[in-house]
């Protein structure tokens, strides 16, 4: 699969997936607030097209689906970004600290092309988990424009305020099935990588219950994915990697929408809402302090700052010692899960 062909097919897939996600989320509440489209161009080299749902807290006193008088999604975004850019030089502070989790970034001073589709969904009910996913494709070129390297990356993960075992297992099993179609040894290292990446070190807890994470998926040897050495069965050619990339993308809605339909209209107490907002505070902490994707977008100026920060929830809460919860409570159950990764599939 030639580079130009690969790029064209990847972009086509991302744009279609963006539309599918927006349509699926909108179908949850057909009479509710609508996604708005926003396009931004930072420069001739960087552009984004985002579908954003926000400011949805207008009270409603009847819905066809629930007695809950609010839109089920508090904030959501589905953002598609393109960048054809030059990385900072090796001497630049902007490029330091970007590869602490085995995530690959283009070499210093290199010309690169990057395409990314990201979505973050923050439901209003504390019983419905936040979900995040990202799919990305990179090319690195020499000064004459010749392709030097390419790779795929992605992540899909779930962040609940209250643990429902059924939801966690269904989410992971759907992603595992998508991985297994392309190799029996893909899900386990990708699940482990996700647990390691989505970790808030100064809180000593995970951001959520994980999912799958991969980067630098290409024809090159991979220290994380080649679990059985060079002969490990996994995608290696451009076509194989693209087909895996598509499978993971196609698994997103089947992994999350059944959970959302089950939980998004569940009522809640004031105490449950306060707990959800405290957990969102941890989400903000991770995204602003620990997330390498946020750092990459801001340091390389490969996306507008507003787009980089779209993942943040509309509301959050910080309370002193918010983790002091009763033993055997549902809040304590979540904290236990966040302290030690679980096997869900």
C-alpha positions as CSV (number, residue, x, y, z in Angstrom):
1,X,0.0,0.0,0.0
2,X,1.8,3.2,-1.2
3,X,2.1,6.1,1.2
4,X,-0.3,8.4,-0.8
5,X,-2.9,5.5,-1.0
6,X,-2.5,4.7,2.7
7,X,-3.0,8.4,3.7
8,X,-6.1,8.7,1.5
9,X,-7.7,5.6,2.9
10,X,-6.9,6.5,6.5
11,X,-8.4,9.9,6.1
12,X,-11.5,8.5,4.5
13,X,-11.9,6.0,7.3
14,X,-11.4,8.7,10.0
15,X,-13.9,11.1,8.5
16,X,-16.6,8.4,8.2
17,X,-16.0,7.2,11.8
18,X,-16.3,10.8,13.0
19,X,-19.7,11.1,11.4
20,X,-20.8,7.6,12.7
21,X,-19.9,8.6,16.3
22,X,-21.7,11.9,16.1
23,X,-24.8,10.2,14.7
24,X,-24.8,7.5,17.3
25,X,-24.4,9.9,20.2
26,X,-27.1,12.2,18.8
27,X,-29.5,9.2,18.5
28,X,-29.3,8.8,22.3
29,X,-31.4,11.9,22.7
30,X,-32.9,12.8,19.3
31,X,-34.9,15.7,20.6
32,X,-32.1,17.1,22.7
33,X,-29.2,19.5,22.1
34,X,-27.4,19.1,18.9
35,X,-23.7,18.8,18.1
36,X,-22.3,21.9,16.5
37,X,-19.5,21.8,13.9
38,X,-16.4,23.9,14.3
39,X,-13.5,24.2,11.9
40,X,-10.2,25.9,12.8
41,X,-7.0,26.5,10.9
42,X,-4.0,27.3,13.0
43,X,-1.8,27.7,10.0
44,X,-1.5,26.4,6.4
45,X,-0.2,23.2,7.9
46,X,-2.7,22.6,10.8
47,X,-6.4,22.3,10.7
48,X,-9.2,20.7,12.7
49,X,-12.9,19.9,12.3
50,X,-14.7,19.3,15.6
51,X,-18.2,18.3,16.5
52,X,-19.0,19.6,20.0
53,X,-21.9,19.1,22.4
54,X,-21.8,21.5,25.4
55,X,-24.0,23.7,27.5
56,X,-26.7,21.0,27.7
57,X,-27.9,21.7,31.2
58,X,-31.2,23.3,30.2
59,X,-33.9,21.6,32.3
60,X,-36.5,19.5,30.5
61,X,-39.5,18.2,32.3
62,X,-40.4,15.2,30.1
63,X,-38.5,12.9,27.7
64,X,-39.6,9.9,25.8
65,X,-36.9,7.8,27.4
66,X,-36.7,8.9,31.0
67,X,-38.0,11.0,33.8
68,X,-34.6,12.5,34.2
69,X,-35.1,16.2,33.2
70,X,-31.7,16.7,31.6
71,X,-29.9,15.8,28.4
72,X,-28.0,12.6,29.0
73,X,-24.7,13.9,27.7
74,X,-23.2,16.8,29.6
75,X,-20.3,17.4,27.1
76,X,-19.0,15.4,24.2
77,X,-16.7,16.1,21.3
78,X,-15.5,14.3,18.2
79,X,-12.4,16.1,16.7
80,X,-10.5,15.4,13.5
81,X,-7.1,17.0,13.1
82,X,-4.6,17.2,10.3
83,X,-1.0,18.4,10.6
84,X,1.8,18.7,8.1
85,X,4.5,20.2,10.3
86,X,8.1,20.4,11.3
87,X,9.2,19.0,14.7
88,X,11.2,21.3,17.0
89,X,15.0,20.8,17.0
90,X,16.6,18.4,19.4
91,X,17.9,21.4,21.4
92,X,14.4,22.7,21.9
93,X,12.7,22.3,25.3
94,X,9.5,21.7,23.3
95,X,10.6,18.2,22.4
96,X,11.8,17.0,25.8
97,X,9.7,14.6,27.9
98,X,7.4,13.4,25.1
99,X,8.4,9.7,25.1
100,X,8.1,8.5,28.7
101,X,5.6,5.8,28.0
102,X,7.0,4.2,24.8
103,X,4.9,6.6,22.7
104,X,6.7,7.4,19.5
105,X,7.0,11.0,18.2
106,X,8.6,12.2,15.0
107,X,12.3,12.8,15.2
108,X,13.6,16.3,16.1
109,X,13.6,18.7,13.1
110,X,11.8,16.2,10.9
111,X,8.9,16.9,8.5
112,X,5.9,14.9,9.5
113,X,2.3,14.4,8.5
114,X,-0.2,13.4,11.2
115,X,-3.9,12.7,11.2
116,X,-5.9,12.1,14.4
117,X,-9.5,11.4,15.4
118,X,-10.3,11.8,19.1
119,X,-13.5,11.6,21.1
120,X,-14.4,12.2,24.7
121,X,-17.9,11.7,26.1
122,X,-18.9,13.0,29.5
123,X,-22.4,11.7,30.4
124,X,-24.4,13.6,33.0
125,X,-25.5,10.6,35.1
126,X,-22.8,9.4,37.5
127,X,-23.8,5.9,36.6
128,X,-22.7,6.3,33.0
129,X,-19.0,6.2,32.4
130,X,-16.9,8.7,30.6
131,X,-15.3,7.3,27.5
132,X,-12.3,8.4,25.5
133,X,-10.8,7.1,22.2
134,X,-8.2,8.3,19.8
135,X,-7.0,7.0,16.4
136,X,-3.9,8.4,14.8
137,X,-1.6,7.9,11.8
138,X,1.8,9.4,11.2
139,X,4.3,9.7,8.3
140,X,7.8,11.1,8.5
141,X,9.4,12.5,5.4
142,X,12.9,13.7,4.5
143,X,13.7,17.1,3.2
144,X,12.9,16.0,-0.4
145,X,9.5,14.8,0.7
146,X,10.3,11.1,0.5
147,X,8.6,8.8,3.0
148,X,11.0,7.6,5.7
149,X,8.6,6.0,8.2
150,X,4.9,5.5,9.1
151,X,2.9,4.1,12.0
152,X,-0.5,3.8,13.5
153,X,-1.6,4.4,17.1
154,X,-4.8,4.4,19.1
155,X,-6.5,4.0,22.4
156,X,-10.0,3.3,23.8
157,X,-10.7,3.5,27.5
158,X,-13.5,3.8,30.1
159,X,-13.6,6.0,33.2
160,X,-16.6,5.2,35.5
161,X,-17.5,6.9,38.7
162,X,-19.3,3.8,39.8
163,X,-18.2,0.3,38.8
164,X,-20.7,-1.9,37.0
165,X,-18.9,-5.2,36.3
166,X,-21.2,-6.0,33.3
167,X,-20.1,-2.7,31.7
168,X,-16.4,-3.2,32.3
169,X,-16.5,-6.8,31.0
170,X,-18.5,-6.0,27.9
171,X,-16.3,-3.0,27.0
172,X,-13.1,-5.1,27.3
173,X,-14.5,-8.2,25.6
174,X,-15.6,-6.2,22.6
175,X,-12.1,-4.6,22.2
176,X,-10.5,-8.0,22.8
177,X,-12.5,-9.6,20.0
178,X,-11.4,-6.8,17.6
179,X,-7.8,-7.4,18.6
180,X,-8.0,-11.2,18.3
181,X,-9.1,-11.1,14.7
182,X,-5.6,-9.9,13.9
183,X,-3.5,-11.9,16.3
184,X,-4.0,-13.9,19.5
185,X,-1.3,-12.0,21.3
186,X,-2.5,-8.4,20.7
187,X,-5.1,-7.7,23.4
188,X,-3.0,-8.6,26.5
189,X,0.0,-6.3,25.8
190,X,-2.3,-3.5,24.6
191,X,-4.4,-3.8,27.7
192,X,-1.3,-3.7,29.9
193,X,0.0,-0.7,28.0
194,X,-3.3,1.1,28.5
195,X,-3.2,0.4,32.3
196,X,0.4,1.8,32.4
197,X,-0.3,4.9,30.3
198,X,-3.5,6.0,31.9
199,X,-2.0,6.2,35.4
200,X,-1.8,9.3,37.6
201,X,1.5,8.7,39.5
202,X,1.1,11.4,42.2
203,X,-2.3,10.0,43.1
204,X,-1.1,6.4,42.7
205,X,-4.2,5.4,40.8
206,X,-5.5,4.7,37.3
207,X,-7.7,7.2,35.5
208,X,-10.3,4.5,34.9
209,X,-10.7,0.8,34.1
210,X,-8.5,0.9,31.0
211,X,-9.1,-0.6,27.6
212,X,-6.5,-0.9,24.9
213,X,-3.6,1.3,23.9
214,X,-1.1,0.9,21.0
215,X,1.5,3.1,19.3
216,X,4.2,2.7,16.6
217,X,2.3,-0.1,14.9
218,X,4.3,-0.7,11.7
219,X,6.6,-3.1,10.0
220,X,9.4,-2.4,12.5
221,X,10.1,-4.7,15.5
222,X,8.0,-3.7,18.5
223,X,9.3,-4.4,22.1
224,X,5.8,-4.3,23.6
225,X,3.8,-6.2,20.9
226,X,6.4,-8.8,19.8
227,X,5.7,-10.9,22.9
228,X,7.0,-14.1,21.3
229,X,9.9,-12.5,19.6
230,X,10.2,-11.6,15.9
231,X,7.8,-14.4,14.9
232,X,4.8,-13.0,16.9
233,X,1.7,-13.0,14.8
234,X,0.6,-9.4,14.5
235,X,0.0,-6.8,11.8
236,X,3.2,-5.7,10.2
237,X,2.6,-4.6,6.6
238,X,0.9,-1.3,5.9
239,X,-2.3,-3.1,4.8
240,X,-2.4,-5.4,7.8
241,X,-1.8,-2.4,10.2
242,X,-4.5,-0.4,8.5
243,X,-7.0,-3.3,8.7
244,X,-6.3,-3.7,12.5
245,X,-6.6,0.1,12.9
246,X,-10.0,-0.1,11.2
247,X,-11.1,-3.0,13.4
248,X,-10.3,-1.1,16.6
249,X,-12.1,2.0,15.3
250,X,-15.2,0.0,14.2
251,X,-15.3,-1.7,17.7
252,X,-15.7,1.7,19.5
253,X,-19.4,2.2,19.2
254,X,-20.3,-1.5,19.9
255,X,-18.1,-1.4,23.0
256,X,-19.6,1.8,24.4
257,X,-23.1,2.6,23.1
258,X,-24.8,-0.4,24.8
259,X,-23.4,0.8,28.1
260,X,-24.5,4.4,27.4
261,X,-28.0,3.4,26.6
262,X,-28.2,1.3,29.8
263,X,-26.8,3.9,32.1
264,X,-27.2,7.4,30.7
265,X,-30.8,7.9,31.9
266,X,-30.3,6.5,35.4
267,X,-31.3,8.9,38.2
268,X,-28.8,10.0,40.9
269,X,-28.5,11.5,44.3
270,X,-26.7,14.7,45.2
271,X,-24.0,12.6,46.9
272,X,-23.5,10.5,43.8
273,X,-23.2,13.7,41.6
274,X,-20.6,15.2,44.0
275,X,-18.6,11.9,43.8
276,X,-18.7,12.0,40.0
277,X,-17.5,15.6,40.0
278,X,-14.6,14.7,42.3
279,X,-13.6,11.9,40.0
280,X,-13.8,14.3,37.1
281,X,-11.3,16.4,39.0
282,X,-8.9,13.5,38.7
283,X,-9.6,13.3,35.0
284,X,-8.6,16.9,34.6
285,X,-5.4,16.3,36.6
286,X,-4.4,13.4,34.4
287,X,-5.1,15.3,31.1
288,X,-3.3,18.5,32.1
289,X,-0.3,17.0,34.0
290,X,0.3,13.4,32.9
291,X,-1.1,13.0,29.4
292,X,1.6,12.9,26.6
293,X,-1.0,13.6,23.9
294,X,-1.8,16.9,25.6
295,X,1.9,17.8,25.8
296,X,2.5,16.8,22.2
297,X,-0.3,19.0,20.9
298,X,0.7,22.0,22.9
299,X,4.5,21.8,22.5
300,X,4.5,21.1,18.8
301,X,1.6,23.4,18.0
302,X,0.1,20.6,15.9
303,X,-3.4,21.5,16.9
304,X,-5.3,24.6,18.3
305,X,-5.1,24.8,22.1
306,X,-8.9,24.8,22.2
307,X,-8.9,21.5,20.4
308,X,-6.2,20.0,22.6
309,X,-8.3,20.8,25.7
310,X,-11.6,19.6,24.3
311,X,-11.3,16.5,26.4
312,X,-11.8,18.4,29.7
313,X,-15.2,18.0,31.4
314,X,-17.5,21.0,31.6
315,X,-17.7,20.7,35.4
316,X,-15.4,19.2,38.0
317,X,-14.8,19.4,41.8
318,X,-11.9,19.3,44.2
319,X,-12.6,18.5,47.8
320,X,-10.0,18.0,50.5
321,X,-9.5,14.2,51.1
322,X,-12.4,13.3,48.8
323,X,-11.1,9.7,49.0
324,X,-12.2,9.3,52.6
325,X,-15.3,7.2,51.9
326,X,-17.0,4.4,53.9
327,X,-15.6,0.9,53.6
328,X,-17.6,-1.4,51.4
329,X,-19.3,1.6,49.8
330,X,-19.6,1.8,46.0
331,X,-17.1,4.6,46.1
332,X,-14.6,2.5,47.9
333,X,-15.2,-0.3,45.3
334,X,-14.1,2.1,42.6
335,X,-11.0,3.2,44.5
336,X,-10.0,-0.5,45.0
337,X,-10.3,-1.1,41.2
338,X,-8.2,2.0,40.4
339,X,-5.4,1.0,42.7
340,X,-4.9,-2.5,41.1
341,X,-5.6,-3.2,37.4
342,X,-8.3,-5.9,36.9
343,X,-8.7,-8.6,34.2
344,X,-12.0,-7.9,32.6
345,X,-11.9,-10.1,29.5
